[in-house]
Amino acid sequence: MRLFMNTFKMATLAAMVLLTAGMNSCKTQSAVANTPLPQEKQQPIQMILDSDFGSSTDDLFALMMLNHYIDDGLVDLKGVIVDREGEKNAGIVDIFNTYYGHPEIPVGLERNGVKNPRCFIPYNGICDLKDAKGNPLFKRSLDTAKLPDGYKLYRQLLSKAEDKSIVIVAIGFATTLSQLIESGADEYSNLSGEQLLDKKVKSIYIQSGRFEAGDSLCGYNMRAASRQSAIFYDRLPRSVDLIMSPSNIGDGMNYLPQDVLVDLSTTEVNPIKSVYTNYTCDTGQRMWDTNCLVNAVLGDKEYIMSPRGWVTFVDKGEESLMLFKQDPAGNARYQLPGDSYFNENKLMDIRRHNRINKNPSVYTIEAPQPQVTGWDAVAWASPRTGQLVDKYLGSAGNKLDPDNVRAMLRPIGFVGLNAGDYTRTVEMLTDTIYSTMLKRAITSGKKEVVIVTGPPASGKSTAVRKLNFKKAGVVYDADLSAGNSLERAVTMAKAAGIEKITIVPVYNDLMTCYKNAINRGKTSYRFTGIDEMVASFRGNVGKIDEIKTKFPDVEIIPVDCTNNSGVKVVSLEDAAKWHFDLTEGDINTLMTYVLSQIELGEIYTYELPGAVGNVLSIPNMGESNKPIAVKLNEKVQEYTKEMR
């Protein structure tokens, strides 16, 4: 074997010598041939963007990426057409182009398009946002009231363009394009709109169709304006290359709200961040529209493309169809869906663009920090409050849960068992988030708040799911028994302009609550100590009567979950019988149970601090309970000493 290897090495060396000699012998005669030619710089694509800004957020990511493509010299953006009626929708484009450094780009606005189309996320309200001094949060460059009609801007831009030079990226309705097609000669050109398209436009990349998804539906954008869509597909000149991005291409590219805000966590002011923090963006985050843009700029190599063919649009309103017939001479193609790797690759490219920002923050909330607790944790969170609030709102929907707020503190050492170390920080952040969510609810026209409260692990989250409060502006799910915290939550809601407040008190018996808390702690390390549980029960004594007296206009829906027997809505009379005023015997039963679980090994030693808590601090526990409280405390101290 060794002889064979030596022979192989010698042969390889000889071959390398011969190869080197050959290369040297022809070095002089072929030096010019071997010198790589300078690469010709790609000429920027002359583009017009046509989009229905003001609803789904994928349009915003496309516009953000497009501004970066301009910076990279890949695109010469001639103009933007807004095909959703409303000056604020054009204002969004002005905000983005100004923010990203291209305020000079012309904008046209559709003024005779789809009437009251479905709006998934009404985010054009960012045009009205103010900074701390009362000034507009985002700079503007255009007077939207004076913008030209969209089809007029099309005619103006096309009349100036060289023949077959323009690429249109159409990611909205076909309304403005159909108006362009039907337009006649005007001050910009003697040609009709159809003739201008034929002469000046090279290709149109359009978000439409669903050819490979088991049906022939045309997609939301096309059926929302089916009559205009029929005009566009029927009269589009056959010389114009038509590249379609069906809706099932973007279906697998799900840019979650929490990921959006993580990607923007290093920037202070950003228009996408403002959309995601001021509105509930649980819809519209699938990246449909970006695929048209990426294909137009980076080419067919980015996608799997169908063969050529012709497209026929069948106008049936909401049931409109798009039929594709293969023909090598056809002007149309469409993107084919890729696998999960393809989807992730495309999504990560969007995220990469989104992380480029003009206003970087000096603080970070994502990178692990040295552990900080108590008031030091408050000091860490204070300058980062805005970023932490933004991150929470990205995935919160309409629900505020202090437990989820606490989870954001993992980078500074929260692990579940040490929840008490972050009480003040969580209170500070929860108050700020609640205030922000109230404002967001008012902005969205949702003037109802539901406050679900009760002892820890009583079944509050289960009640939220069962009673379905999705239409409420805010659902505050928390134990608000301490002090005047419940009253304060109601007062803040009223001060914000909330018109309807519903309080849902949730009850479960003491032992079931504690057992639930232990089971929850074993899976999430989020325990509730005996002291906290007793304090919460006692804090709920008389709460319903207090609320009825202080806030007679507040609706109260009591829910009984005793013994985990289900979510049962009960009368106020029945709720008045709930057993919150714990006796010495109740506390003894609880402590005895906990001690037995420790001795049986059901509560592990490392779980003791969280599961027992500061048991000696319980006021009025009764003389009979002090010996067992001392014994429980000793076990906690023994574990603590071992850990030191």
C-alpha positions as CSV (number, residue, x, y, z in Angstrom):
1,M,0.0,0.0,0.0
2,R,2.9,2.3,0.9
3,L,4.6,1.5,-2.4
4,F,1.4,2.4,-4.3
5,M,1.0,5.7,-2.5
6,N,4.6,6.7,-3.2
7,T,4.3,5.8,-6.9
8,F,1.0,7.9,-7.0
9,K,2.7,10.9,-5.4
10,M,5.6,10.7,-7.8
11,A,3.3,10.5,-10.8
12,T,1.2,13.4,-9.5
13,L,4.4,15.5,-9.0
14,A,5.6,14.7,-12.5
15,A,2.3,15.8,-14.0
16,M,2.3,19.1,-12.1
17,V,5.9,19.8,-13.4
18,L,4.8,19.1,-17.0
19,L,1.7,21.2,-16.6
20,T,3.8,24.1,-15.2
21,A,6.3,23.9,-17.9
22,G,3.5,23.9,-20.5
23,M,2.0,26.9,-19.0
24,N,5.3,28.8,-18.9
25,S,6.1,27.8,-22.6
26,C,2.9,29.5,-23.9
27,K,2.9,32.3,-21.4
28,T,4.2,34.9,-23.9
29,Q,2.1,34.1,-26.8
30,S,-1.2,33.8,-24.9
31,A,-0.8,36.4,-22.2
32,V,-3.4,38.7,-23.8
33,A,-5.8,35.8,-24.3
34,N,-5.6,34.8,-20.6
35,T,-6.1,38.3,-19.2
36,P,-9.7,38.6,-18.1
37,L,-11.6,41.3,-20.0
38,P,-13.0,44.2,-17.9
39,Q,-16.7,43.5,-17.0
40,E,-19.1,45.9,-18.5
41,K,-21.1,47.6,-15.8
42,Q,-24.8,46.7,-15.8
43,Q,-26.9,49.6,-16.9
44,P,-29.6,50.4,-14.3
45,I,-33.0,49.1,-15.2
46,Q,-35.4,51.9,-16.0
47,M,-38.4,51.0,-13.9
48,I,-41.9,52.2,-12.9
49,L,-43.4,50.7,-9.7
50,D,-47.2,50.3,-9.6
51,S,-48.6,49.3,-6.2
52,D,-51.6,49.4,-3.9
53,F,-49.9,50.9,-0.8
54,G,-52.0,51.2,2.4
55,S,-53.1,47.5,3.1
56,S,-50.7,44.5,3.2
57,T,-47.1,45.2,4.2
58,D,-45.3,43.3,1.5
59,D,-45.6,46.4,-0.7
60,L,-43.6,48.3,1.9
61,F,-40.8,45.8,1.9
62,A,-40.7,45.9,-1.9
63,L,-40.4,49.7,-1.8
64,M,-37.7,49.5,0.8
65,M,-35.7,47.0,-1.3
66,L,-36.3,49.1,-4.4
67,N,-34.7,52.1,-2.7
68,H,-31.6,50.0,-1.9
69,Y,-31.5,48.8,-5.5
70,I,-31.3,52.5,-6.5
71,D,-28.4,53.0,-4.1
72,D,-26.7,50.0,-5.6
73,G,-27.0,51.4,-9.1
74,L,-29.2,48.6,-10.3
75,V,-32.4,50.6,-10.9
76,D,-33.3,54.0,-12.3
77,L,-36.7,54.5,-10.8
78,K,-38.7,56.8,-13.1
79,G,-41.8,57.0,-10.9
80,V,-44.2,55.3,-8.5
81,I,-47.9,54.8,-9.2
82,V,-50.2,54.4,-6.3
83,D,-53.3,52.5,-7.5
84,R,-55.2,52.5,-4.2
85,E,-57.3,55.7,-3.7
86,G,-56.4,58.1,-0.9
87,E,-53.8,60.8,-0.5
88,K,-52.3,59.2,2.6
89,N,-51.5,56.1,0.5
90,A,-49.4,58.3,-1.7
91,G,-48.0,59.9,1.4
92,I,-46.6,56.6,2.4
93,V,-44.5,56.5,-0.7
94,D,-43.3,60.0,-0.2
95,I,-42.2,59.1,3.4
96,F,-40.3,56.0,2.2
97,N,-38.6,57.7,-0.7
98,T,-37.6,60.7,1.5
99,Y,-36.4,58.5,4.3
100,Y,-34.3,56.4,2.1
101,G,-32.8,59.4,0.3
102,H,-34.7,59.6,-3.0
103,P,-37.3,62.4,-2.5
104,E,-37.2,63.5,-6.1
105,I,-38.9,60.4,-7.5
106,P,-42.3,61.4,-9.1
107,V,-45.5,59.8,-7.7
108,G,-48.9,59.4,-9.3
109,L,-52.1,58.7,-7.5
110,E,-55.1,56.7,-8.7
111,R,-58.3,58.8,-8.2
112,N,-60.8,56.6,-10.0
113,G,-60.1,53.1,-9.0
114,V,-61.5,50.4,-6.7
115,K,-64.0,51.8,-4.3
116,N,-63.4,50.9,-0.7
117,P,-61.2,47.8,-1.3
118,R,-60.5,45.4,1.5
119,C,-57.8,46.9,3.8
120,F,-55.9,44.3,5.7
121,I,-53.8,46.8,7.8
122,P,-54.7,50.5,7.6
123,Y,-51.1,51.6,8.1
124,N,-51.4,54.9,6.1
125,G,-51.9,56.5,9.5
126,I,-48.1,56.7,9.9
127,C,-48.5,59.9,7.8
128,D,-50.0,61.5,11.0
129,L,-47.4,60.4,13.5
130,K,-45.6,63.1,15.5
131,D,-42.3,63.1,17.4
132,A,-41.9,64.2,21.0
133,K,-42.0,67.9,20.0
134,G,-45.2,67.5,18.0
135,N,-43.5,67.7,14.6
136,P,-44.2,65.1,11.9
137,L,-42.2,62.0,12.7
138,F,-41.2,61.5,9.1
139,K,-40.1,64.1,6.6
140,R,-42.1,64.7,3.5
141,S,-41.2,66.1,0.1
142,L,-44.4,66.1,-2.0
143,D,-47.8,67.8,-1.8
144,T,-50.0,64.8,-2.3
145,A,-53.0,67.0,-3.1
146,K,-51.2,68.1,-6.3
147,L,-50.0,64.7,-7.5
148,P,-50.9,63.8,-11.1
149,D,-53.4,61.0,-11.8
150,G,-51.6,57.7,-12.0
151,Y,-52.3,57.1,-15.7
152,K,-51.2,60.6,-16.5
153,L,-47.9,60.1,-14.9
154,Y,-47.6,56.8,-16.8
155,R,-48.1,58.7,-20.1
156,Q,-45.6,61.5,-19.1
157,L,-42.9,59.0,-18.2
158,L,-43.4,56.7,-21.1
159,S,-43.5,59.6,-23.6
160,K,-39.9,60.5,-22.5
161,A,-38.6,57.0,-22.5
162,E,-36.5,55.3,-25.2
163,D,-38.2,52.6,-27.1
164,K,-38.5,49.2,-25.3
165,S,-36.6,50.6,-22.3
166,I,-39.2,50.6,-19.4
167,V,-39.8,47.7,-17.0
168,I,-43.0,48.0,-15.0
169,V,-43.3,46.2,-11.7
170,A,-47.1,45.9,-10.9
171,I,-47.9,44.7,-7.4
172,G,-51.3,46.2,-6.9
173,F,-54.6,46.5,-8.8
174,A,-54.7,46.7,-12.6
175,T,-56.8,49.8,-12.5
176,T,-54.2,52.4,-13.5
177,L,-52.8,50.2,-16.1
178,S,-56.2,49.7,-17.6
179,Q,-56.8,53.5,-17.6
180,L,-53.5,53.9,-19.4
181,I,-54.5,51.4,-22.0
182,E,-57.8,53.1,-22.6
183,S,-56.2,56.6,-22.7
184,G,-55.9,58.6,-25.8
185,A,-53.5,61.3,-27.1
186,D,-52.8,64.2,-24.8
187,E,-50.3,66.9,-24.0
188,Y,-47.6,64.3,-23.4
189,S,-48.0,62.1,-26.5
190,N,-50.0,61.7,-29.7
191,L,-50.0,58.0,-29.1
192,S,-52.8,56.1,-27.3
193,G,-51.9,54.3,-24.1
194,E,-52.0,51.0,-25.8
195,Q,-49.5,52.3,-28.4
196,L,-47.2,53.8,-25.7
197,L,-47.1,50.4,-23.9
198,D,-46.3,48.7,-27.2
199,K,-43.5,51.1,-28.1
200,K,-41.9,52.0,-24.8
201,V,-42.4,49.0,-22.4
202,K,-40.0,46.1,-22.5
203,S,-41.7,43.9,-19.8
204,I,-44.2,43.9,-17.0
205,Y,-43.7,41.9,-13.8
206,I,-47.1,41.4,-12.1
207,Q,-48.3,39.8,-8.9
208,S,-51.2,37.7,-10.2
209,G,-52.4,34.2,-11.0
210,R,-52.3,30.8,-9.2
211,F,-51.5,28.4,-12.0
212,E,-49.6,25.7,-10.1
213,A,-51.8,25.7,-7.0
214,G,-54.6,23.3,-8.1
215,D,-56.9,26.0,-9.4
216,S,-57.0,28.8,-11.9
217,L,-58.0,31.7,-9.6
218,C,-56.5,35.0,-10.5
219,G,-55.5,36.2,-7.0
220,Y,-56.9,39.0,-4.8
221,N,-55.3,41.9,-6.7
222,M,-56.9,40.9,-10.0
223,R,-60.4,39.9,-8.8
224,A,-60.7,43.1,-6.6
225,A,-60.9,45.0,-9.9
226,S,-61.9,42.2,-12.3
227,R,-63.3,44.5,-15.0
228,Q,-60.1,46.5,-15.2
229,S,-58.0,43.4,-15.0
230,A,-59.9,42.0,-18.0
231,I,-59.1,45.1,-20.0
232,F,-55.4,44.9,-19.1
233,Y,-54.9,41.2,-20.1
234,D,-57.1,41.5,-23.2
235,R,-55.5,44.6,-24.6
236,L,-51.9,44.4,-23.4
237,P,-49.7,44.5,-26.5
238,R,-48.2,41.1,-27.3
239,S,-44.8,42.7,-27.8
240,V,-44.6,43.3,-24.0
241,D,-43.1,40.5,-22.1
242,L,-45.4,39.5,-19.2
243,I,-43.8,37.8,-16.1
244,M,-46.3,36.8,-13.4
245,S,-45.7,35.9,-9.8
246,P,-48.6,33.8,-8.6
247,S,-49.7,34.2,-5.0
248,N,-48.5,30.7,-4.0
249,I,-44.9,31.8,-4.6
250,G,-45.0,34.1,-1.6
251,D,-47.2,31.9,0.5
252,G,-44.2,30.1,1.9
253,M,-42.2,33.3,2.7
254,N,-43.7,34.3,6.1
255,Y,-42.0,37.3,7.6
256,L,-43.3,37.2,11.1
257,P,-43.9,40.5,12.9
258,Q,-41.6,39.6,15.8
259,D,-38.8,38.9,13.2
260,V,-39.4,42.3,11.5
261,L,-38.9,44.1,14.8
262,V,-35.9,42.0,15.8
263,D,-34.4,43.0,12.4
264,L,-35.1,46.6,13.1
265,S,-34.1,46.5,16.8
266,T,-30.9,48.4,16.1
267,T,-32.6,51.5,14.6
268,E,-34.5,54.3,16.4
269,V,-36.8,55.7,13.6
270,N,-37.9,53.7,10.6
271,P,-41.2,53.8,8.7
272,I,-41.6,50.0,8.6
273,K,-40.9,49.8,12.3
274,S,-43.6,52.5,12.9
275,V,-46.1,50.5,10.9
276,Y,-45.4,47.3,12.9
277,T,-45.5,49.1,16.3
278,N,-48.6,51.2,15.6
279,Y,-50.7,48.5,13.9
280,T,-51.4,44.8,14.5
281,C,-49.6,43.3,11.5
282,D,-50.7,39.6,11.9
283,T,-51.8,39.6,8.3
284,G,-50.0,40.7,5.2
285,Q,-46.6,39.6,6.2
286,R,-46.2,36.9,3.5
287,M,-43.9,38.2,0.9
288,W,-45.9,38.1,-2.3
289,D,-45.0,41.4,-3.9
290,T,-41.2,41.3,-3.4
291,N,-40.9,38.4,-5.8
292,C,-41.9,40.6,-8.8
293,L,-39.3,43.1,-7.9
294,V,-36.4,40.7,-7.3
295,N,-37.2,38.9,-10.5
296,A,-37.3,42.2,-12.5
297,V,-33.9,43.4,-11.0
298,L,-31.9,40.2,-10.6
299,G,-33.2,38.2,-13.5
300,D,-34.7,34.8,-14.2
301,K,-31.8,33.0,-12.5
302,E,-33.5,33.8,-9.1
303,Y,-36.6,31.8,-9.9
304,I,-37.8,28.6,-11.6
305,M,-39.8,29.8,-14.6
306,S,-42.6,28.2,-16.6
307,P,-42.4,27.7,-20.4
308,R,-43.8,30.5,-22.5
309,G,-47.5,30.8,-23.3
310,W,-50.5,33.1,-23.5
311,V,-52.8,34.2,-20.6
312,T,-56.5,34.6,-20.8
313,F,-58.4,36.5,-18.1
314,V,-62.0,35.4,-17.6
315,D,-64.0,38.1,-15.7
316,K,-66.3,36.5,-13.2
317,G,-65.9,39.0,-10.4
318,E,-64.8,37.3,-7.2
319,E,-64.5,34.0,-9.1
320,S,-62.4,35.4,-12.0
321,L,-60.0,33.0,-13.6
322,M,-56.7,33.2,-15.4
323,L,-56.0,30.5,-17.9
324,F,-52.5,29.8,-19.2
325,K,-51.9,28.0,-22.6
326,Q,-48.3,27.0,-23.4
327,D,-46.9,28.3,-26.7
328,P,-43.2,28.9,-27.5
329,A,-44.3,32.1,-29.2
330,G,-46.3,33.4,-26.2
331,N,-45.4,36.6,-24.4
332,A,-46.2,35.3,-20.9
333,R,-44.3,33.2,-18.2
334,Y,-44.8,32.7,-14.5
335,Q,-42.7,31.8,-11.5
336,L,-42.9,28.3,-10.2
337,P,-42.9,27.5,-6.5
338,G,-39.7,26.4,-4.8
339,D,-38.9,24.3,-1.8
340,S,-38.5,25.4,1.8
341,Y,-34.8,26.2,1.2
342,F,-35.8,28.5,-1.7
343,N,-38.4,30.2,0.4
344,E,-36.0,30.7,3.3
345,N,-33.3,32.1,1.0
346,K,-35.7,34.7,-0.5
347,L,-37.0,35.6,3.0
348,M,-33.4,36.1,4.3
349,D,-32.6,38.4,1.4
350,I,-35.5,40.6,2.4
351,R,-34.4,40.5,6.0
352,R,-30.9,41.5,5.0
353,H,-32.2,44.6,3.2
354,N,-34.4,45.4,6.2
355,R,-31.4,45.5,8.6
356,I,-29.8,48.3,6.6
357,N,-30.8,51.4,8.5
358,K,-30.1,55.1,8.6
359,N,-30.7,55.7,12.3
360,P,-28.8,53.1,14.3
361,S,-29.4,52.8,18.0
362,V,-26.6,52.9,20.5
363,Y,-28.4,50.2,22.5
364,T,-29.0,46.5,21.9
365,I,-31.7,44.3,23.3
366,E,-30.9,41.0,21.5
367,A,-27.3,40.2,22.4
368,P,-26.7,38.4,25.7
369,Q,-25.6,40.7,28.5
370,P,-23.9,40.1,31.9
371,Q,-26.7,39.2,34.3
372,V,-28.3,42.2,35.9
373,T,-31.2,42.2,38.4
374,G,-33.3,44.4,40.6
375,W,-32.8,48.1,40.1
376,D,-29.8,47.4,37.8
377,A,-32.3,45.7,35.5
378,V,-34.5,48.8,35.5
379,A,-31.4,50.9,34.7
380,W,-30.6,48.5,31.8
381,A,-34.2,48.6,30.4
382,S,-34.8,52.3,30.8
383,P,-32.8,53.5,27.7
384,R,-34.0,50.5,25.8
385,T,-37.7,50.9,26.6
386,G,-38.7,51.9,23.1
387,Q,-37.0,48.9,21.5
388,L,-38.4,46.5,24.1
389,V,-41.9,47.8,23.6
390,D,-41.5,47.6,19.8
391,K,-40.3,44.0,20.1
392,Y,-43.3,43.0,22.3
393,L,-45.8,44.7,20.0
394,G,-44.5,42.8,17.0
395,S,-46.0,39.5,18.2
396,A,-48.5,40.6,20.8
397,G,-51.6,41.0,18.6
398,N,-54.1,42.6,21.0
399,K,-53.0,40.7,24.1
400,L,-50.9,42.1,27.0
401,D,-49.4,39.5,29.3
402,P,-46.8,40.5,31.8
403,D,-45.4,36.9,31.7
404,N,-44.5,37.5,28.0
405,V,-43.0,40.9,28.9
406,R,-40.7,39.2,31.4
407,A,-39.6,36.7,28.7
408,M,-37.9,39.6,26.8
409,L,-35.4,39.9,29.7
410,R,-33.6,36.6,29.0
411,P,-30.6,38.5,27.5
412,I,-29.9,39.9,31.0
413,G,-30.4,36.8,33.0
414,F,-34.2,36.0,33.4
415,V,-34.5,32.1,33.4
416,G,-38.0,31.7,35.0
417,L,-37.0,30.7,38.5
418,N,-35.8,34.2,39.3
419,A,-38.9,36.1,38.2
420,G,-38.8,38.2,41.4
421,D,-35.5,39.7,40.4
422,Y,-37.3,41.5,37.5
423,T,-40.5,42.6,39.1
424,R,-39.8,46.3,38.9
425,T,-38.6,46.1,35.4
426,V,-41.6,44.2,34.2
427,E,-44.0,46.7,35.9
428,M,-42.3,49.6,34.2
429,L,-42.3,47.9,30.7
430,T,-45.9,46.6,31.2
431,D,-47.2,50.1,32.0
432,T,-45.5,51.5,28.9
433,I,-46.7,48.7,26.6
434,Y,-50.3,49.0,28.0
435,S,-50.3,52.7,27.3
436,T,-48.9,52.2,23.7
437,M,-51.5,49.4,23.0
438,L,-54.3,51.6,24.1
439,K,-53.2,54.3,21.7
440,R,-52.8,51.7,18.9
441,A,-56.3,50.4,19.6
442,I,-57.8,54.0,19.4
443,T,-55.9,54.6,16.2
444,S,-57.3,51.4,14.7
445,G,-60.9,52.3,15.7
446,K,-61.1,49.6,18.3
447,K,-62.4,51.3,21.5
448,E,-62.9,48.2,23.7
449,V,-60.6,46.9,26.4
450,V,-61.0,43.5,28.2
451,I,-59.2,43.1,31.5
452,V,-58.9,39.4,32.5
453,T,-57.7,39.2,36.1
454,G,-57.5,36.6,38.9
455,P,-55.0,34.7,41.0
456,P,-51.9,33.1,39.3
457,A,-52.6,29.9,37.3
458,S,-56.4,30.3,37.8
459,G,-57.2,29.9,34.2
460,K,-57.1,33.4,32.8
461,S,-55.4,32.5,29.5
462,T,-57.8,29.7,29.0
463,A,-60.7,32.1,29.6
464,V,-59.3,34.5,27.0
465,R,-59.2,31.7,24.4
466,K,-62.6,30.3,25.2
467,L,-64.4,33.7,25.3
468,N,-62.8,34.9,22.1
469,F,-61.9,38.6,22.5
470,K,-60.2,39.0,19.2
471,K,-62.2,42.0,18.2
472,A,-61.2,44.0,21.3
473,G,-58.6,46.7,21.0
474,V,-56.6,45.3,24.0
475,V,-56.9,42.2,26.1
476,Y,-55.0,42.7,29.4
477,D,-54.3,39.2,30.9
478,A,-52.8,39.6,34.4
479,D,-53.1,39.2,38.1
480,L,-54.1,42.7,39.1
481,S,-54.8,42.0,42.7
482,A,-52.0,44.1,44.2
483,G,-52.9,47.5,45.6
484,N,-54.9,49.5,43.1
485,S,-53.5,47.9,40.0
486,L,-56.9,46.9,38.6
487,E,-58.4,50.3,39.2
488,R,-55.3,51.9,37.6
489,A,-55.7,49.7,34.5
490,V,-59.3,50.9,34.1
491,T,-58.4,54.5,34.7
492,M,-55.7,54.4,32.1
493,A,-58.1,52.9,29.5
494,K,-60.7,55.6,30.2
495,A,-58.1,58.4,29.9
496,A,-56.9,57.0,26.6
497,G,-60.5,57.3,25.1
498,I,-61.6,53.7,25.4
499,E,-65.4,53.6,25.3
500,K,-66.1,50.0,26.5
501,I,-64.3,48.3,29.3
502,T,-65.1,44.7,30.3
503,I,-63.6,43.1,33.3
504,V,-63.4,39.3,33.5
505,P,-62.6,38.1,37.0
506,V,-61.4,34.5,36.9
507,Y,-61.6,32.2,40.0
508,N,-60.1,28.9,40.8
509,D,-59.7,27.3,44.2
510,L,-56.4,27.8,46.1
511,M,-55.1,24.2,45.8
512,T,-55.9,23.9,42.1
513,C,-54.2,27.3,41.4
514,Y,-51.1,26.2,43.2
515,K,-50.9,22.8,41.6
516,N,-51.4,24.5,38.2
517,A,-48.6,26.8,39.1
518,I,-46.3,23.9,40.0
519,N,-47.1,22.1,36.7
520,R,-46.5,25.3,34.7
521,G,-43.2,25.8,36.5
522,K,-42.0,22.4,35.6
523,T,-42.3,23.1,31.9
524,S,-41.5,26.8,31.8
525,Y,-39.6,27.4,35.1
526,R,-42.2,30.1,35.9
527,F,-43.2,29.3,39.4
528,T,-45.5,31.1,41.9
529,G,-44.4,31.0,45.5
530,I,-46.7,30.4,48.4
531,D,-46.4,34.0,49.6
532,E,-47.4,35.3,46.1
533,M,-50.3,33.0,45.9
534,V,-51.7,33.9,49.3
535,A,-51.2,37.6,48.7
536,S,-53.1,37.4,45.4
537,F,-56.0,35.6,46.9
538,R,-56.2,38.1,49.7
539,G,-55.8,41.0,47.3
540,N,-58.9,39.8,45.4
541,V,-61.2,40.1,48.4
542,G,-63.9,42.6,47.6
543,K,-62.4,43.6,44.2
544,I,-65.6,43.1,42.3
545,D,-67.6,45.3,44.7
546,E,-64.9,47.9,44.5
547,I,-65.1,48.0,40.7
548,K,-68.9,48.1,40.7
549,T,-68.7,51.1,43.1
550,K,-65.9,53.1,41.4
551,F,-66.8,52.2,37.8
552,P,-70.5,51.5,37.5
553,D,-70.3,51.7,33.6
554,V,-67.8,48.8,33.4
555,E,-69.2,45.5,32.4
556,I,-68.2,42.5,34.6
557,I,-68.3,38.9,33.3
558,P,-67.2,36.6,36.2
559,V,-65.7,33.2,35.1
560,D,-65.4,30.2,37.4
561,C,-62.7,27.6,36.7
562,T,-62.9,25.8,40.1
563,N,-61.0,22.5,40.0
564,N,-60.1,23.1,36.4
565,S,-63.7,22.0,35.5
566,G,-64.0,24.4,32.5
567,V,-64.7,28.0,31.8
568,K,-68.1,28.8,33.3
569,V,-69.6,32.3,33.1
570,V,-71.5,32.9,36.4
571,S,-73.6,35.7,37.9
572,L,-72.3,38.4,40.1
573,E,-74.2,36.9,43.0
574,D,-72.3,33.6,42.5
575,A,-69.0,35.4,42.1
576,A,-69.6,37.1,45.5
577,K,-69.4,33.7,47.1
578,W,-65.9,33.0,45.8
579,H,-63.5,32.0,48.6
580,F,-60.6,34.6,48.5
581,D,-60.5,35.4,52.2
582,L,-58.1,32.6,53.2
583,T,-58.3,31.2,56.7
584,E,-55.4,29.9,58.8
585,G,-56.6,26.4,57.9
586,D,-56.4,27.1,54.1
587,I,-52.8,28.3,54.4
588,N,-52.0,25.2,56.6
589,T,-53.4,22.9,53.9
590,L,-51.3,24.6,51.3
591,M,-48.1,24.6,53.2
592,T,-48.6,21.0,54.3
593,Y,-49.1,19.9,50.7
594,V,-46.0,21.7,49.5
595,L,-43.9,20.2,52.3
596,S,-45.2,16.7,51.4
597,Q,-44.3,17.3,47.7
598,I,-40.8,18.3,48.6
599,E,-40.3,15.2,50.9
600,L,-41.7,12.9,48.1
601,G,-39.3,14.4,45.6
602,E,-42.1,15.9,43.4
603,I,-40.7,19.4,43.9
604,Y,-36.9,19.3,43.1
605,T,-34.4,21.2,45.2
606,Y,-33.6,23.7,42.4
607,E,-37.3,24.5,42.2
608,L,-37.6,25.4,45.9
609,P,-36.9,29.1,45.7
610,G,-39.6,29.6,43.0
611,A,-42.1,27.2,44.4
612,V,-41.9,28.2,48.0
613,G,-41.0,31.8,47.8
614,N,-40.5,34.0,50.9
615,V,-42.9,32.0,53.0
616,L,-41.9,33.8,56.3
617,S,-43.1,37.1,54.9
618,I,-46.8,36.0,54.8
619,P,-48.7,38.3,57.2
620,N,-51.3,36.9,59.5
621,M,-50.5,33.3,58.7
622,G,-51.5,32.2,62.2
623,E,-49.5,30.7,65.0
624,S,-50.1,27.1,63.9
625,N,-48.5,27.8,60.5
626,K,-45.2,29.3,61.8
627,P,-43.4,26.0,62.5
628,I,-44.2,24.6,59.0
629,A,-43.2,27.9,57.4
630,V,-39.9,27.8,59.3
631,K,-39.3,24.3,58.0
632,L,-40.1,25.3,54.4
633,N,-37.8,28.3,54.7
634,E,-35.0,26.1,56.0
635,K,-35.2,23.9,53.0
636,V,-34.9,26.9,50.7
637,Q,-31.9,28.2,52.7
638,E,-30.2,24.8,52.6
639,Y,-30.5,24.8,48.8
640,T,-29.3,28.4,48.5
641,K,-26.3,27.7,50.7
642,E,-25.3,24.7,48.5
643,M,-25.5,26.9,45.4
644,R,-23.1,29.4,46.9
